[in-house]
Amino acid sequence: MSSSTLPSLDTLALETSTDRSSRYHYYTNTYEEVFKHLRHKPVTLLEQGILAGDGLRMWDKYFTHHHTRIYGLDFEARFPDFGRIKTFLGNQKDKDFLEKVIAHSGPLDICIDDAGHFYGDQVPAFEFLWEFVKPGGYYTCEDLHTSWHPQHSEGGRIIDFFTDIVKDVQDHGETWHGKPIETDKWYSIDWILFRKGLVILKKRK
C-alpha cells in the first residue's frame, strides 16, 4: 500500500487520542514532514513518557515495516506489551535504567522525550541517549512551553539548553569556510528544528 492511500499521522493521532494531534499541540504535521521517508522502513523508536500508551499506538499504526520496534518508558505508567511494542518502568534520568533499555532496544532511529518535562530529568536523558541515536536519526523534545513553568524549570530551562546548543554549533562547530570541526562537542548534530512547543535534532550521517 502506498503512503498516499494510508491515513496521515494526524488522522492516527486523532484515532488514538494522543495530544500530538491537531486537536491539541499539533506536533503531527511536523513529525510527518520529518519522518515520512521512514514510514515503510524498519524503525527503532523510543518514547519517554507514555501515560496511557496513546503515542505508542499512534507510532505502531504509522510505521508499517514488520521489523519496526517501538519502545516506551515511564516512571509510573506501564502500557501492556503487545506486538511490536515493549515498555519499561523507570526514570529517564537514571543512567543504569537507560542502559538496560538500550541494551534491549539497540541503537535508535527516533528518540522522543515526552516525559515529565523537568529540566533535571531532560538534560541527563538527552546527553545519555543522544549517543545511541543512529547516524541520520532523530531526537525530539516536546512541550517546550513547560520551560516557563517554575515547577519544571528548577536548575534551568530546557529551551535554553537547546538554544545554547545552537549557539555552540554556530560559534564552535564551524570553521570560517563552513566545514564542521570533528572534535567539537556537538559535531554529530546535522541540524536542529524548532517548531511551536517542539525541537527536533538530526544526527549527522
Number of C-alpha atoms within 10 A of each C-alpha: 7 6 13 7 7 13 11 15 25 22 16 22 25 18 13 18 18 24 16 22 20 15 12 11 15 18 21 22 14 17 16 16 10 14 15 16 10 15 17 17 14 15 20 22 27 28 22 24 25 23 19 14 20 20 22 26 19 21 21 19 16 23 23 18 14 12 13 18 20 24 23 26 27 21 16 12 17 19 19 12 13 8 10 15 20 19 23 22 16 18 20 25 18 13 14 11 16 19 14 12 19 15 10 11 17 15 20 24 21 23 27 18 21 20 21 18 24 21 21 17 17 21 19 15 19 19 11 16 20 21 13 18 22 20 17 15 24 25 23 20 23 20 20 21 15 19 20 12 13 12 11 19 17 12 10 15 23 25 22 12 13 19 14 12 16 18 11 16 22 13 10 16 21 16 11 6 6 9 9 19 15 11 10 13 13 18 17 21 22 17 13 18 13 16 11 13 16 19 18 22 21 23 22 15 10
